[in-house]
């Protein structure tokens, strides 16, 4: 019975990994409003960042599988170390891409800037900001969460920033959450390096943190896409 349950868990992990190959950044923190001029370059940074986050999450699913099957065979410290290192590297890259997206600016003269915003139907940066802020303030986050069967607490965290028109705050929180994940990963890596299997609570915490950040990014994307 236990072997059958482990097989089911592993099969689910494989399905999730295949799904991640195709979803990429369209599911998390994508479709943001333009911040500086043409949004294409900025959105490319977000796409690359989210792709790195999902790939890091894939490594973690495989790491958790190693933890699970260690109940019936020896824990593979070498493979676990490789997965942990890879997850840290990819999540670190995701963090850099999101930070670059926040700091992204287009250097242009007044005419170039006016033409850039005109392409999106705005006369100025200030007008775009005002219209977006109004849209986010009027959006019914609670009703949206209810209709789409979303987690209320996570949607509340997203709406906390967007109600104020603070799109940058959504990304800054994601970066802070990544820092928390990286801290947990480094603690796990430390134990693996010492050939000591880390406390199971660290792996539980890791899974929860990845899941929460993934949902948070997805909910932000749903709101961006809906407005």
N, C-alpha and C positions, 0 to 999 in steps of 0.2 A: 504493500500500500504506500509506504513511504517513497519507494522508488518511482511509483506512478505519479505521485504528487510532485516530485522533483522534475520528472520529465515534463509535466504540464507547465511548471514554472519556467523551465528552460525554453520550451516551445514559445511561451508568451514573450520571453526576452528576444528570441529570434525574430518574431513578428514585429516587435517594437523597433528593432534595429533596421529591419527592411523598410518600415514606415518612415523612420527618420531620414533614410537615404533620399526620399522623395519630397518630404514636407519642407525642409530647410526653413528659411526665414519668413516665409509667408504666414507662419503660424504664430510668431512671437515678435512683438515690438516692431512690426512692419507697418507700412502705410502711414508714416508719421506726417504731420503737416510740415510744409517747408519752413525752415528756420532762417536760412540765408540763401536768397536767390533760387537758382535751379536746384531742386531737391535730388536729382538723379545721383550725383556723386555722394551725397550724404547718405542716401538710401543704400547705395552699394556697400558703404561701411557697415551699415546695420545688418544687411544680408550676410556679409562675411562674418560679422560678429555672432549672429544667431546660428549660422552654420557651425562655427567653432564650438558654441555652447552645446548644440545638439550632438556633435561628435564626441565632446567631452562626456556628455550624459551617456552615450553609447558605451564608452569605456567603463563607466561606473556600473552600468547594468551587467557587463561581463565580470567586473570585479565582484559584484554582489553574488553573481552566480558561483564564483569561486568560493566565496564565504559559505554559500548554501551547501554546495557539494562537499565541503570540508567536513560535514557531519558524517560522511560515509567513506571519505578517503583523506589522505594527508593534504594539508593546506599547501598550495604551490606558491611559495614565497617569491620565487623569481618572476613568475607570470604576474602575480599580484603587484609586484613592484613596477613592472613594465606598464601595466594598466594604470596604476596610480600616477606615475610620471607622465604618461601620455595625457591623462585627464587634466593634470595640473597645467601642462604646457598649452593645451587647447583652450582651457578656461581662461588662462592668462592672456592668450591672444584675443579671445572674445572680449575681455575687459578692455584691452587696448583699442579695439575697433569701436566699441561703444563710447569710450572716452574721446576718441578722435571725432566721432559723429557729433558729440555734444559741442566740441570745440571747432567744428567745421565752419569755415568762413570763405566767402568768395570775395577776392579783392578786385574791385572794379570801380570805374568812375561813376558819377551820378547818372549819366545817360545809360550806361550799361546796367546799373542797378534798377533803374526805372523800367527798362525793357524786360529785364528778368522777371519782375513782379507782374508786368503787364501780360505776360504769357499765361499767367494764372488768373487774370481778371482783377488784379489789385493795382491801385495807383501808387501804393507805398508800403513799406515794411510795417508801419504803424497801423494802416488800414487792415492788412492781413491779420496782424496780431489781435486787433479789436474784434474782427468777425469770428476768428477761431475761438477766442475767449468766450464770446457770447454763446456760441454753439455748444461748447463744453459745459458751460454753466446751466444751460437749459436742458441738457440731456438727462433723461430719467434712468439713472444707473440701477436703481432698485428694481424697477419694472423690467428693464433689459435683462438683469440677472435672473429674475423669476421666469421670464418667458423662455430663456435659453438654458434653464436649469444649471446656473453657474453657482459657484461657491460664494456666498454672501460676504464673508470676511475678506476674501481676496479681492472681490470687486470693490469693497469699501476702501481698500488700500489704493486701488487704481484711481477711484473717484476722488480720493483725498487731494490728489494733485491736479487732476483734470478739471475739477469743478472751478479751480482757480486759474485755469488755462496754463498750468505749469507742466508743459510737456517735458521739458528738460528734467524736472524733478522725477518723472517716471523712470527715465534712464539712469539718473543718479542713484535712485534706490536700487535699481537692478545691479549697478556696479557695487554698491555696498553689500548686497546679498551675495554677489560673487566673491567678495573679500571674505565673507563668513564661510562660504563653501571651501575656499582655498585654505583657510585656517584649519578646517576639519580634515581636509585632504593631507595637509602637511603633518598633522598629528598622526594620521593613519600611516603615512609614509615612514615616519620616525619609528613606529613599532615594527613595521615590516622590515626595515633595514636592520633592526636588532634581532630579526628572526623570531619575533614575538607576535602572535596573532592579536591584532588590536581588539579592544573591548567591543562587543557586538553593538553596544549603544552608539558608538561612533558611526557604525554603518547604518543604523536606523536613522540617525540624525542626518547623515549624508543623503540618504534616499529622500527624506522629507524635504530637505532644503532644495534639492534639484527639482522635485515635483512642484513645490510652491513657486519657485522662480519661473518654471516653465509655464504654469497656469497664469501667473501674474503677467508675463509677457504676452501670452495668448489673449487674455482679457483686454489688455491695452490695445492689441491689434484689432480685436472685434469692435471696440469703440471707435478707433481711428477709421476703420472701414465703414462703419455705420453712419458717421457724421459727414 
